Amino acid sequence: MSDDESYELLGFDNVLLPVGDLAEAVGFYERAGFDVGFRLDEAGIALLKVGGETPGILLRHEDGLGHRPPPWPSPRVWLEVPDAKAAARALTGAGIPPAEGPFSTATGWTVEFADPWGNVVGLTDYLKRPELSRRP
């Protein structure tokens, strides 16, 4: 890129996850512990809050997307939590079995779960490297 065509990345806006049924997806993520920031059924979107940040996870209704993982590998969105092992227990208690984990990472522990449409969300902690955590 030339200098007059460059740009600066300022941060995340939202992460969009396609879902086949907005109401079902909102209920699933509420069971997983997410709070809904807003929901616009007429637009087929709902925003899930992530901490105190303005951006979040945007659920977007996609026609024809059934209860199945997409035919391609799903990207993974990882979110920081204080304790991933505790998050895994809470997910299991809410009827959401972890897809993987908890497993050890360089910074702590991570647990992943998938929604009915194959979107994978990881909950990761920084217990091994607390100086990198949002809550040192």
N, C-alpha and C positions, 0 to 999 in steps of 0.2 A: 504494500500500500504506500502511496505517496503521502507526504505530510498533510496535504489538504484533504485526504480521504481517511485519516486516522480517526479513532474514537477511543473513549475511555470507558472501561467497564466499571460501573459504580456499585454494583451489588445485584442480588437477586430481586426480581419482581415477584413472580409466582412460579410454582412448579405445577404444571397441568397434568392431571391423571384422567384418562378416558374411562367412563363408566357406562353401563348399559341401562341403569335405572337410578335416577338421582335420589329419590326417596330412600331406596334400599341402601345406596352407598352412604348417604348421610347417617342412617341408622347404624350401619356397620362401623363407620369411623367414630361415631359417638360411643359405641360399645368399646372401641379400642382406646378411648380416653381423650379424643380430640373435641375441642369446642368449635362450634360453628360461628364464624365471624359474620357471614351474611349468606342468604340463600335467595336466588332469583329463579324460581321455577319456570317463568315464562322465557327466560334466556337459557335454561338448562344448565345452570351453574350454581355452585355453592363453594364458599371459601372456608377452609379449615384453618384455625389459628395455630401458629407455631410460636410458642413463647410469647414475648412481648413485642415481637417484630410485626411490622405492618404486612409484609408479604407472607404468603402462606401456601397451602396446597389447595389448588383450585380443581374441584371435581367438575368435569364437563361431560354432560350427557352426549353419547354418540349413538345414533340410531343403528340398530342391527348388531350391537355388541352384546353377545349372549354371555352366560356364566361360563366363561372359559378363558384360559390364558390366551393371549394373542399368539399367532403362529411364529412370532419372533421373540428372542430373549428380551425380557422386560428390563428397562433401566431400573436401578435401585436408588431410592431416595433415603438417605440416612439422616436422622434427627438426633440431636443430643438429649440425653436424659440423665438424671443424677445416678441411676443404678439400673443397668440393663437386665440384670438377673431379677430384680424386683418387677421391672416392666414385663418380663416374660411370665412371671407368676400372675400378674394382673391380667394379661391377655388371656392366659389359660382359664383364669377364673371367669372371664367375660365370654368364654366359649369360642375364643379365637386362638386356635393352636398355632404356635410358632412354625414357620416353614423351615427355619434353620436356627440353631443356637439354643441358648446362648453359647457363643464361641469367643475365644480369646482373640484380641487384636493388639496392635502395638501400643494403643493408648488405654485399653481397658477391655470391656466386653460388649458384644453386640448380639441382638436378637432380631430376626427378620420375620415378617408375616406378609401374607399376600391377601388382597381383597378378592372377591368373587370374579373379577375381570383380569386377574393376573398381575395387577400392579403390586410391586414389592416395596415395602417400607421397612427400613431398619431403624432400630432404636439403639443408640450406642452411648457408652459412658466413657469418662476419662479418668477412671479410678486409678490406673497405672501412671497417668501423667496429669495430675490435677492442675498443674500450672498452665495447661492448655485449655482447661475447662472454662465455660462461661461463668461458673461459680467456683473460683479458686479457693 
